[in-house]
């Protein structure tokens, strides 16, 4: 298991010099149906049951967030809402109409992040493309 990366050139806003930065890239998007299949391979659920569980989890998290709760799923992740708003001169003028956008945030647990960091190995994307023809 390797994370693919590219070498991304970026120009400095100060002196216009260019430096290259490794940037992790995804191969493709795995959708819920495939996640359900993978989940069923790891449990006693069949793929349809796993898909149903994922759908219901999504609905429950949404409902709880809309009731002003934050949701923690074990040590894996926490979901919460933030917003962007306009300031008001007085408390009376500070109304919900000042809220411009609502954002769903996910904060992953420390152990999960550490596990990903500890297991990560990297492979340059061009190396994959060169070896593909062989």
N, CA, C and O atoms as a GROMACS GRO file, in nm:
protein
  536
    1UNK      N    1   0.084  -0.119   0.000
    1UNK     CA    2   0.000   0.000   0.000
    1UNK      C    3   0.088   0.124   0.000
    1UNK      O    4   0.163   0.148   0.095
    2UNK      N    5   0.080   0.200  -0.105
    2UNK     CA    6   0.157   0.323  -0.114
    2UNK      C    7   0.066   0.439  -0.149
    2UNK      O    8  -0.029   0.425  -0.225
    3UNK      N    9   0.098   0.555  -0.091
    3UNK     CA   10   0.030   0.678  -0.129
    3UNK      C   11   0.102   0.736  -0.249
    3UNK      O   12   0.225   0.746  -0.250
    4UNK      N   13   0.026   0.773  -0.349
    4UNK     CA   14   0.086   0.834  -0.467
    4UNK      C   15   0.103   0.984  -0.445
    4UNK      O   16   0.020   1.048  -0.380
    5UNK      N   17   0.210   1.038  -0.500
    5UNK     CA   18   0.231   1.182  -0.491
    5UNK      C   19   0.286   1.235  -0.622
    5UNK      O   20   0.344   1.162  -0.702
    6UNK      N   21   0.267   1.365  -0.641
    6UNK     CA   22   0.324   1.436  -0.755
    6UNK      C   23   0.416   1.544  -0.699
    6UNK      O   24   0.410   1.578  -0.581
    7UNK      N   25   0.503   1.596  -0.786
    7UNK     CA   26   0.593   1.704  -0.746
    7UNK      C   27   0.534   1.833  -0.801
    7UNK      O   28   0.545   1.862  -0.920
    8UNK      N   29   0.472   1.910  -0.713
    8UNK     CA   30   0.394   2.028  -0.752
    8UNK      C   31   0.479   2.155  -0.743
    8UNK      O   32   0.526   2.190  -0.634
    9UNK      N   33   0.500   2.225  -0.856
    9UNK     CA   34   0.574   2.352  -0.849
    9UNK      C   35   0.484   2.462  -0.793
    9UNK      O   36   0.366   2.472  -0.827
   10UNK      N   37   0.541   2.545  -0.705
   10UNK     CA   38   0.468   2.658  -0.650
   10UNK      C   39   0.559   2.780  -0.647
   10UNK      O   40   0.676   2.773  -0.609
   11UNK      N   41   0.501   2.892  -0.688
   11UNK     CA   42   0.575   3.017  -0.693
   11UNK      C   43   0.559   3.092  -0.561
   11UNK      O   44   0.448   3.104  -0.509
   12UNK      N   45   0.670   3.140  -0.508
   12UNK     CA   46   0.667   3.218  -0.385
   12UNK      C   47   0.607   3.356  -0.414
   12UNK      O   48   0.649   3.421  -0.510
   13UNK      N   49   0.511   3.402  -0.334
   13UNK     CA   50   0.455   3.535  -0.357
   13UNK      C   51   0.556   3.646  -0.327
   13UNK      O   52   0.543   3.757  -0.380
   14UNK      N   53   0.655   3.617  -0.244
   14UNK     CA   54   0.755   3.718  -0.207
   14UNK      C   55   0.853   3.746  -0.321
   14UNK      O   56   0.861   3.858  -0.371
   15UNK      N   57   0.927   3.643  -0.360
   15UNK     CA   58   1.036   3.665  -0.456
   15UNK      C   59   1.014   3.595  -0.590
   15UNK      O   60   1.103   3.596  -0.675
   16UNK      N   61   0.898   3.536  -0.611
   16UNK     CA   62   0.861   3.469  -0.737
   16UNK      C   63   0.946   3.347  -0.769
   16UNK      O   64   0.938   3.294  -0.880
   17UNK      N   65   1.028   3.301  -0.673
   17UNK     CA   66   1.106   3.179  -0.696
   17UNK      C   67   1.012   3.058  -0.693
   17UNK      O   68   0.906   3.062  -0.631
   18UNK      N   69   1.053   2.952  -0.761
   18UNK     CA   70   0.971   2.831  -0.768
   18UNK      C   71   1.037   2.721  -0.687
   18UNK      O   72   1.157   2.696  -0.699
   19UNK      N   73   0.957   2.656  -0.604
   19UNK     CA   74   1.002   2.539  -0.530
   19UNK      C   75   0.904   2.427  -0.560
   19UNK      O   76   0.789   2.452  -0.594
   20UNK      N   77   0.950   2.303  -0.547
   20UNK     CA   78   0.865   2.186  -0.571
   20UNK      C   79   0.825   2.125  -0.438
   20UNK      O   80   0.907   2.110  -0.347
   21UNK      N   81   0.697   2.091  -0.427
   21UNK     CA   82   0.642   2.033  -0.306
   21UNK      C   83   0.574   1.901  -0.339
   21UNK      O   84   0.497   1.893  -0.435
   22UNK      N   85   0.603   1.795  -0.260
   22UNK     CA   86   0.531   1.670  -0.283
   22UNK      C   87   0.385   1.688  -0.240
   22UNK      O   88   0.357   1.741  -0.133
   23UNK      N   89   0.293   1.644  -0.324
   23UNK     CA   90   0.151   1.655  -0.296
   23UNK      C   91   0.085   1.520  -0.320
   23UNK      O   92   0.095   1.464  -0.429
   24UNK      N   93   0.018   1.468  -0.216
   24UNK     CA   94  -0.048   1.338  -0.224
   24UNK      C   95  -0.166   1.347  -0.320
   24UNK      O   96  -0.239   1.446  -0.320
   25UNK      N   97  -0.183   1.243  -0.403
   25UNK     CA   98  -0.291   1.238  -0.502
   25UNK      C   99  -0.374   1.111  -0.482
   25UNK      O  100  -0.322   1.006  -0.445
   26UNK      N  101  -0.503   1.123  -0.508
   26UNK     CA  102  -0.592   1.008  -0.503
   26UNK      C  103  -0.595   0.938  -0.638
   26UNK      O  104  -0.580   1.003  -0.742
   27UNK      N  105  -0.615   0.807  -0.637
   27UNK     CA  106  -0.628   0.732  -0.760
   27UNK      C  107  -0.767   0.752  -0.818
   27UNK      O  108  -0.783   0.783  -0.936
   28UNK      N  109  -0.869   0.733  -0.732
   28UNK     CA  110  -1.007   0.754  -0.774
   28UNK      C  111  -1.094   0.765  -0.651
   28UNK      O  112  -1.050   0.738  -0.540
   29UNK      N  113  -1.217   0.806  -0.671
   29UNK     CA  114  -1.314   0.818  -0.563
   29UNK      C  115  -1.384   0.683  -0.543
   29UNK      O  116  -1.437   0.626  -0.638
   30UNK      N  117  -1.384   0.633  -0.421
   30UNK     CA  118  -1.456   0.511  -0.387
   30UNK      C  119  -1.591   0.553  -0.329
   30UNK      O  120  -1.597   0.624  -0.229
   31UNK      N  121  -1.697   0.509  -0.393
   31UNK     CA  122  -1.831   0.551  -0.352
   31UNK      C  123  -1.888   0.458  -0.246
   31UNK      O  124  -1.833   0.352  -0.217
   32UNK      N  125  -2.001   0.501  -0.189
   32UNK     CA  126  -2.061   0.431  -0.076
   32UNK      C  127  -2.090   0.284  -0.105
   32UNK      O  128  -2.073   0.200  -0.017
   33UNK      N  129  -2.134   0.252  -0.225
   33UNK     CA  130  -2.166   0.113  -0.260
   33UNK      C  131  -2.042   0.023  -0.245
   33UNK      O  132  -2.052  -0.088  -0.192
   34UNK      N  133  -1.928   0.071  -0.290
   34UNK     CA  134  -1.805  -0.007  -0.278
   34UNK      C  135  -1.759  -0.014  -0.132
   34UNK      O  136  -1.710  -0.118  -0.088
   35UNK      N  137  -1.775   0.096  -0.057
   35UNK     CA  138  -1.742   0.094   0.085
   35UNK      C  139  -1.828  -0.010   0.156
   35UNK      O  140  -1.779  -0.084   0.242
   36UNK      N  141  -1.956  -0.016   0.121
   36UNK     CA  142  -2.047  -0.116   0.180
   36UNK      C  143  -1.998  -0.258   0.148
   36UNK      O  144  -2.002  -0.345   0.235
   37UNK      N  145  -1.953  -0.280   0.026
   37UNK     CA  146  -1.900  -0.412  -0.013
   37UNK      C  147  -1.777  -0.446   0.072
   37UNK      O  148  -1.765  -0.558   0.121
   38UNK      N  149  -1.688  -0.350   0.088
   38UNK     CA  150  -1.568  -0.373   0.170
   38UNK      C  151  -1.605  -0.397   0.315
   38UNK      O  152  -1.546  -0.482   0.382
   39UNK      N  153  -1.704  -0.322   0.366
   39UNK     CA  154  -1.751  -0.340   0.503
   39UNK      C  155  -1.811  -0.479   0.520
   39UNK      O  156  -1.789  -0.544   0.622
   40UNK      N  157  -1.886  -0.524   0.423
   40UNK     CA  158  -1.946  -0.658   0.432
   40UNK      C  159  -1.839  -0.766   0.432
   40UNK      O  160  -1.858  -0.872   0.494
   41UNK      N  161  -1.727  -0.742   0.365
   41UNK     CA  162  -1.617  -0.839   0.365
   41UNK      C  163  -1.552  -0.852   0.503
   41UNK      O  164  -1.491  -0.954   0.534
   42UNK      N  165  -1.566  -0.747   0.586
   42UNK     CA  166  -1.503  -0.745   0.718
   42UNK      C  167  -1.599  -0.780   0.831
   42UNK      O  168  -1.557  -0.791   0.947
   43UNK      N  169  -1.728  -0.799   0.799
   43UNK     CA  170  -1.829  -0.824   0.903
   43UNK      C  171  -1.921  -0.938   0.860
   43UNK      O  172  -1.900  -1.002   0.758
   44UNK      N  173  -2.022  -0.961   0.941
   44UNK     CA  174  -2.123  -1.061   0.905
   44UNK      C  175  -2.237  -1.000   0.825
   44UNK      O  176  -2.332  -1.070   0.789
   45UNK      N  177  -2.230  -0.872   0.796
   45UNK     CA  178  -2.333  -0.806   0.715
   45UNK      C  179  -2.316  -0.842   0.568
   45UNK      O  180  -2.204  -0.862   0.520
   46UNK      N  181  -2.427  -0.851   0.497
   46UNK     CA  182  -2.416  -0.865   0.352
   46UNK      C  183  -2.404  -0.724   0.293
   46UNK      O  184  -2.430  -0.627   0.364
   47UNK      N  185  -2.365  -0.709   0.166
   47UNK     CA  186  -2.345  -0.575   0.109
   47UNK      C  187  -2.467  -0.484   0.119
   47UNK      O  188  -2.453  -0.364   0.142
   48UNK      N  189  -2.588  -0.539   0.103
   48UNK     CA  190  -2.710  -0.457   0.114
   48UNK      C  191  -2.728  -0.405   0.255
   48UNK      O  192  -2.764  -0.289   0.275
   49UNK      N  193  -2.704  -0.492   0.354
   49UNK     CA  194  -2.717  -0.449   0.494
   49UNK      C  195  -2.612  -0.344   0.529
   49UNK      O  196  -2.642  -0.246   0.597
   50UNK      N  197  -2.491  -0.363   0.481
   50UNK     CA  198  -2.384  -0.266   0.507
   50UNK      C  199  -2.417  -0.131   0.444
   50UNK      O  200  -2.396  -0.027   0.507
   51UNK      N  201  -2.470  -0.132   0.322
   51UNK     CA  202  -2.510  -0.007   0.255
   51UNK      C  203  -2.620   0.061   0.335
   51UNK      O  204  -2.620   0.184   0.351
   52UNK      N  205  -2.714  -0.017   0.386
   52UNK     CA  206  -2.823   0.038   0.467
   52UNK      C  207  -2.769   0.102   0.594
   52UNK      O  208  -2.813   0.210   0.632
   53UNK      N  209  -2.674   0.035   0.660
   53UNK     CA  210  -2.614   0.089   0.782
   53UNK      C  211  -2.544   0.221   0.753
   53UNK      O  212  -2.560   0.317   0.829
   54UNK      N  213  -2.468   0.228   0.645
   54UNK     CA  214  -2.400   0.352   0.610
   54UNK      C  215  -2.499   0.464   0.582
   54UNK      O  216  -2.478   0.578   0.625
   55UNK      N  217  -2.606   0.434   0.511
   55UNK     CA  218  -2.710   0.534   0.480
   55UNK      C  219  -2.776   0.584   0.608
   55UNK      O  220  -2.798   0.704   0.624
   56UNK      N  221  -2.807   0.492   0.698
   56UNK     CA  222  -2.872   0.531   0.823
   56UNK      C  223  -2.776   0.611   0.911
   56UNK      O  224  -2.818   0.707   0.977
   57UNK      N  225  -2.650   0.574   0.914
   57UNK     CA  226  -2.550   0.651   0.990
   57UNK      C  227  -2.544   0.794   0.938
   57UNK      O  228  -2.540   0.889   1.017
   58UNK      N  229  -2.545   0.810   0.807
   58UNK     CA  230  -2.544   0.944   0.747
   58UNK      C  231  -2.665   1.025   0.791
   58UNK      O  232  -2.652   1.142   0.827
   59UNK      N  233  -2.782   0.963   0.790
   59UNK     CA  234  -2.905   1.032   0.831
   59UNK      C  235  -2.902   1.071   0.978
   59UNK      O  236  -2.946   1.180   1.015
   60UNK      N  237  -2.851   0.981   1.062
   60UNK     CA  238  -2.847   1.007   1.205
   60UNK      C  239  -2.750   1.121   1.237
   60UNK      O  240  -2.781   1.210   1.316
   61UNK      N  241  -2.632   1.118   1.175
   61UNK     CA  242  -2.534   1.226   1.196
   61UNK      C  243  -2.593   1.359   1.150
   61UNK      O  244  -2.581   1.459   1.221
   62UNK      N  245  -2.658   1.361   1.034
   62UNK     CA  246  -2.721   1.483   0.985
   62UNK      C  247  -2.826   1.534   1.084
   62UNK      O  248  -2.827   1.652   1.118
   63UNK      N  249  -2.913   1.445   1.129
   63UNK     CA  250  -3.019   1.485   1.222
   63UNK      C  251  -2.960   1.542   1.351
   63UNK      O  252  -3.007   1.645   1.400
   64UNK      N  253  -2.860   1.476   1.406
   64UNK     CA  254  -2.800   1.524   1.530
   64UNK      C  255  -2.730   1.659   1.512
   64UNK      O  256  -2.740   1.746   1.598
   65UNK      N  257  -2.660   1.676   1.401
   65UNK     CA  258  -2.596   1.805   1.374
   65UNK      C  259  -2.700   1.916   1.364
   65UNK      O  260  -2.679   2.026   1.415
   66UNK      N  261  -2.812   1.888   1.298
   66UNK     CA  262  -2.918   1.988   1.284
   66UNK      C  263  -2.993   2.014   1.415
   66UNK      O  264  -3.072   2.108   1.423
   67UNK      N  265  -2.967   1.932   1.517
   67UNK     CA  266  -3.022   1.956   1.650
   67UNK      C  267  -2.917   2.020   1.742
   67UNK      O  268  -2.933   2.023   1.864
   68UNK      N  269  -2.810   2.073   1.682
   68UNK     CA  270  -2.701   2.142   1.752
   68UNK      C  271  -2.611   2.051   1.835
   68UNK      O  272  -2.546   2.098   1.929
   69UNK      N  273  -2.607   1.921   1.802
   69UNK     CA  274  -2.514   1.830   1.868
   69UNK      C  275  -2.388   1.817   1.783
   69UNK      O  276  -2.391   1.832   1.660
   70UNK      N  277  -2.277   1.789   1.850
   70UNK     CA  278  -2.159   1.738   1.782
   70UNK      C  279  -2.167   1.587   1.797
   70UNK      O  280  -2.226   1.537   1.892
   71UNK      N  281  -2.107   1.513   1.704
   71UNK     CA  282  -2.118   1.367   1.705
   71UNK      C  283  -1.978   1.307   1.704
   71UNK      O  284  -1.898   1.334   1.614
   72UNK      N  285  -1.949   1.226   1.805
   72UNK     CA  286  -1.820   1.157   1.811
   72UNK      C  287  -1.842   1.009   1.785
   72UNK      O  288  -1.925   0.946   1.851
   73UNK      N  289  -1.768   0.954   1.690
   73UNK     CA  290  -1.774   0.811   1.658
   73UNK      C  291  -1.648   0.746   1.712
   73UNK      O  292  -1.549   0.730   1.641
   74UNK      N  293  -1.653   0.709   1.837
   74UNK     CA  294  -1.538   0.646   1.904
   74UNK      C  295  -1.416   0.735   1.898
   74UNK      O  296  -1.426   0.858   1.906
   75UNK      N  297  -1.302   0.673   1.883
   75UNK     CA  298  -1.177   0.748   1.871
   75UNK      C  299  -1.146   0.780   1.725
   75UNK      O  300  -1.041   0.835   1.693
   76UNK      N  301  -1.242   0.744   1.636
   76UNK     CA  302  -1.220   0.761   1.494
   76UNK      C  303  -1.237   0.905   1.449
   76UNK      O  304  -1.144   0.963   1.392
   77UNK      N  305  -1.356   0.965   1.473
   77UNK     CA  306  -1.381   1.099   1.420
   77UNK      C  307  -1.494   1.167   1.495
   77UNK      O  308  -1.578   1.102   1.557
   78UNK      N  309  -1.493   1.300   1.490
   78UNK     CA  310  -1.601   1.382   1.543
   78UNK      C  311  -1.651   1.472   1.432
   78UNK      O  312  -1.573   1.526   1.354
   79UNK      N  313  -1.783   1.489   1.426
   79UNK     CA  314  -1.848   1.576   1.329
   79UNK      C  315  -1.906   1.695   1.405
   79UNK      O  316  -1.963   1.678   1.513
   80UNK      N  317  -1.892   1.814   1.349
   80UNK     CA  318  -1.949   1.933   1.412
   80UNK      C  319  -1.973   2.039   1.306
   80UNK      O  320  -1.922   2.030   1.194
   81UNK      N  321  -2.050   2.141   1.343
   81UNK     CA  322  -2.082   2.249   1.250
   81UNK      C  323  -2.008   2.377   1.288
   81UNK      O  324  -1.988   2.406   1.406
   82UNK      N  325  -1.968   2.452   1.187
   82UNK     CA  326  -1.919   2.588   1.205
   82UNK      C  327  -1.992   2.674   1.103
   82UNK      O  328  -2.064   2.623   1.017
   83UNK      N  329  -1.975   2.805   1.114
   83UNK     CA  330  -2.040   2.892   1.017
   83UNK      C  331  -1.955   3.015   0.987
   83UNK      O  332  -1.864   3.051   1.061
   84UNK      N  333  -1.988   3.077   0.875
   84UNK     CA  334  -1.932   3.206   0.837
   84UNK      C  335  -2.045   3.307   0.851
   84UNK      O  336  -2.157   3.282   0.807
   85UNK      N  337  -2.014   3.420   0.913
   85UNK     CA  338  -2.121   3.518   0.934
   85UNK      C  339  -2.070   3.660   0.923
   85UNK      O  340  -1.949   3.686   0.924
   86UNK      N  341  -2.165   3.753   0.913
   86UNK     CA  342  -2.137   3.896   0.912
   86UNK      C  343  -2.145   3.947   1.054
   86UNK      O  344  -2.228   3.901   1.132
   87UNK      N  345  -2.060   4.040   1.089
   87UNK     CA  346  -2.067   4.100   1.222
   87UNK      C  347  -2.182   4.200   1.231
   87UNK      O  348  -2.227   4.255   1.131
   88UNK      N  349  -2.230   4.222   1.353
   88UNK     CA  350  -2.336   4.319   1.378
   88UNK      C  351  -2.287   4.418   1.482
   88UNK      O  352  -2.208   4.384   1.570
   89UNK      N  353  -2.334   4.541   1.472
   89UNK     CA  354  -2.292   4.646   1.565
   89UNK      C  355  -2.351   4.627   1.704
   89UNK      O  356  -2.289   4.665   1.803
   90UNK      N  357  -2.470   4.567   1.712
   90UNK     CA  358  -2.537   4.548   1.842
   90UNK      C  359  -2.584   4.405   1.856
   90UNK      O  360  -2.593   4.331   1.758
   91UNK      N  361  -2.616   4.366   1.980
   91UNK     CA  362  -2.670   4.231   2.004
   91UNK      C  363  -2.804   4.214   1.935
   91UNK      O  364  -2.834   4.106   1.884
   92UNK      N  365  -2.885   4.319   1.933
   92UNK     CA  366  -3.016   4.312   1.871
   92UNK      C  367  -3.006   4.286   1.720
   92UNK      O  368  -3.090   4.218   1.662
   93UNK      N  369  -2.904   4.342   1.659
   93UNK     CA  370  -2.886   4.326   1.515
   93UNK      C  371  -2.820   4.192   1.479
   93UNK      O  372  -2.811   4.156   1.362
   94UNK      N  373  -2.774   4.120   1.581
   94UNK     CA  374  -2.708   3.991   1.559
   94UNK      C  375  -2.816   3.883   1.547
   94UNK      O  376  -2.859   3.826   1.647
   95UNK      N  377  -2.858   3.856   1.424
   95UNK     CA  378  -2.966   3.761   1.397
   95UNK      C  379  -2.916   3.649   1.306
   95UNK      O  380  -2.808   3.659   1.249
   96UNK      N  381  -2.994   3.543   1.294
   96UNK     CA  382  -2.953   3.432   1.205
   96UNK      C  383  -2.934   3.476   1.059
   96UNK      O  384  -2.863   3.409   0.984
   97UNK      N  385  -2.996   3.586   1.019
   97UNK     CA  386  -2.977   3.635   0.882
   97UNK      C  387  -2.833   3.677   0.855
   97UNK      O  388  -2.793   3.691   0.739
   98UNK      N  389  -2.755   3.698   0.960
   98UNK     CA  390  -2.613   3.734   0.944
   98UNK      C  391  -2.528   3.611   0.911
   98UNK      O  392  -2.412   3.624   0.870
   99UNK      N  393  -2.584   3.491   0.928
   99UNK     CA  394  -2.510   3.369   0.895
   99UNK      C  395  -2.510   3.353   0.743
   99UNK      O  396  -2.616   3.343   0.681
  100UNK      N  397  -2.391   3.352   0.685
  100UNK     CA  398  -2.378   3.344   0.539
  100UNK      C  399  -2.366   3.201   0.489
  100UNK      O  400  -2.418   3.169   0.382
  101UNK      N  401  -2.299   3.114   0.564
  101UNK     CA  402  -2.287   2.975   0.522
  101UNK      C  403  -2.258   2.887   0.642
  101UNK      O  404  -2.197   2.930   0.740
  102UNK      N  405  -2.302   2.764   0.631
  102UNK     CA  406  -2.284   2.663   0.734
  102UNK      C  407  -2.187   2.559   0.681
  102UNK      O  408  -2.193   2.522   0.563
  103UNK      N  409  -2.097   2.511   0.766
  103UNK     CA  410  -1.994   2.416   0.724
  103UNK      C  411  -1.996   2.292   0.813
  103UNK      O  412  -1.998   2.305   0.936
  104UNK      N  413  -1.996   2.175   0.753
  104UNK     CA  414  -1.983   2.051   0.828
  104UNK      C  415  -1.834   2.020   0.836
  104UNK      O  416  -1.765   2.014   0.734
  105UNK      N  417  -1.786   2.000   0.956
  105UNK     CA  418  -1.644   1.971   0.977
  105UNK      C  419  -1.630   1.831   1.037
  105UNK      O  420  -1.717   1.782   1.109
  106UNK      N  421  -1.518   1.769   1.005
  106UNK     CA  422  -1.484   1.639   1.062
  106UNK      C  423  -1.344   1.652   1.120
  106UNK      O  424  -1.251   1.695   1.052
  107UNK      N  425  -1.330   1.614   1.244
  107UNK     CA  426  -1.198   1.612   1.308
  107UNK      C  427  -1.168   1.467   1.342
  107UNK      O  428  -1.239   1.405   1.421
  108UNK      N  429  -1.065   1.415   1.281
  108UNK     CA  430  -1.029   1.276   1.305
  108UNK      C  431  -0.951   1.264   1.434
  108UNK      O  432  -0.875   1.354   1.472
  109UNK      N  433  -0.969   1.151   1.502
  109UNK     CA  434  -0.904   1.127   1.630
  109UNK      C  435  -0.753   1.114   1.616
  109UNK      O  436  -0.701   1.079   1.511
  110UNK      N  437  -0.685   1.144   1.726
  110UNK     CA  438  -0.539   1.143   1.730
  110UNK      C  439  -0.483   1.006   1.692
  110UNK      O  440  -0.388   0.996   1.614
  111UNK      N  441  -0.541   0.899   1.748
  111UNK     CA  442  -0.490   0.765   1.719
  111UNK      C  443  -0.508   0.729   1.571
  111UNK      O  444  -0.419   0.668   1.512
  112UNK      N  445  -0.621   0.766   1.512
  112UNK     CA  446  -0.646   0.739   1.371
  112UNK      C  447  -0.544   0.814   1.284
  112UNK      O  448  -0.487   0.756   1.192
  113UNK      N  449  -0.523   0.942   1.314
  113UNK     CA  450  -0.426   1.021   1.236
  113UNK      C  451  -0.286   0.964   1.250
  113UNK      O  452  -0.212   0.954   1.152
  114UNK      N  453  -0.248   0.926   1.373
  114UNK     CA  454  -0.115   0.869   1.395
  114UNK      C  455  -0.098   0.737   1.321
  114UNK      O  456   0.007   0.710   1.264
  115UNK      N  457  -0.203   0.656   1.322
  115UNK     CA  458  -0.198   0.528   1.252
  115UNK      C  459  -0.175   0.548   1.103
  115UNK      O  460  -0.092   0.479   1.043
  116UNK      N  461  -0.248   0.641   1.043
  116UNK     CA  462  -0.229   0.672   0.900
  116UNK      C  463  -0.086   0.719   0.875
  116UNK      O  464  -0.021   0.673   0.782
  117UNK      N  465  -0.038   0.812   0.959
  117UNK     CA  466   0.099   0.864   0.941
  117UNK      C  467   0.204   0.755   0.956
  117UNK      O  468   0.302   0.752   0.882
  118UNK      N  469   0.184   0.665   1.052
  118UNK     CA  470   0.282   0.559   1.076
  118UNK      C  471   0.285   0.456   0.964
  118UNK      O  472   0.390   0.398   0.935
  119UNK      N  473   0.171   0.432   0.900
  119UNK     CA  474   0.162   0.328   0.797
  119UNK      C  475   0.188   0.382   0.657
  119UNK      O  476   0.206   0.303   0.563
  120UNK      N  477   0.190   0.513   0.640
  120UNK     CA  478   0.201   0.572   0.507
  120UNK      C  479   0.338   0.545   0.443
  120UNK      O  480   0.443   0.566   0.504
  121UNK      N  481   0.332   0.498   0.321
  121UNK     CA  482   0.451   0.485   0.235
  121UNK      C  483   0.417   0.562   0.109
  121UNK      O  484   0.300   0.574   0.073
  122UNK      N  485   0.518   0.613   0.041
  122UNK     CA  486   0.493   0.700  -0.074
  122UNK      C  487   0.557   0.646  -0.200
  122UNK      O  488   0.663   0.584  -0.197
  123UNK      N  489   0.489   0.669  -0.312
  123UNK     CA  490   0.541   0.630  -0.443
  123UNK      C  491   0.512   0.744  -0.540
  123UNK      O  492   0.399   0.792  -0.548
  124UNK      N  493   0.613   0.786  -0.612
  124UNK     CA  494   0.601   0.894  -0.710
  124UNK      C  495   0.512   0.847  -0.824
  124UNK      O  496   0.531   0.738  -0.878
  125UNK      N  497   0.414   0.928  -0.863
  125UNK     CA  498   0.317   0.893  -0.966
  125UNK      C  499   0.386   0.852  -1.095
  125UNK      O  500   0.345   0.753  -1.157
  126UNK      N  501   0.488   0.923  -1.138
  126UNK     CA  502   0.557   0.889  -1.264
  126UNK      C  503   0.619   0.751  -1.257
  126UNK      O  504   0.627   0.682  -1.360
  127UNK      N  505   0.664   0.707  -1.140
  127UNK     CA  506   0.718   0.573  -1.128
  127UNK      C  507   0.612   0.469  -1.159
  127UNK      O  508   0.640   0.365  -1.220
  128UNK      N  509   0.488   0.496  -1.118
  128UNK     CA  510   0.377   0.405  -1.147
  128UNK      C  511   0.350   0.400  -1.296
  128UNK      O  512   0.327   0.293  -1.351
  129UNK      N  513   0.352   0.517  -1.361
  129UNK     CA  514   0.322   0.524  -1.504
  129UNK      C  515   0.433   0.458  -1.587
  129UNK      O  516   0.404   0.395  -1.689
  130UNK      N  517   0.556   0.472  -1.546
  130UNK     CA  518   0.669   0.411  -1.618
  130UNK      C  519   0.660   0.259  -1.610
  130UNK      O  520   0.682   0.190  -1.709
  131UNK      N  521   0.626   0.207  -1.491
  131UNK     CA  522   0.620   0.062  -1.470
  131UNK      C  523   0.492   0.000  -1.525
  131UNK      O  524   0.484  -0.122  -1.538
  132UNK      N  525   0.393   0.082  -1.557
  132UNK     CA  526   0.265   0.031  -1.605
  132UNK      C  527   0.281  -0.044  -1.738
  132UNK      O  528   0.213  -0.144  -1.761
  133UNK      N  529   0.371   0.004  -1.824
  133UNK     CA  530   0.388  -0.057  -1.956
  133UNK      C  531   0.471  -0.185  -1.952
  133UNK      O  532   0.475  -0.258  -2.051
  134UNK      N  533   0.536  -0.214  -1.841
  134UNK     CA  534   0.624  -0.332  -1.833
  134UNK      C  535   0.553  -0.455  -1.788
  134UNK      O  536   0.614  -0.561  -1.777
   0.00000   0.00000   0.00000
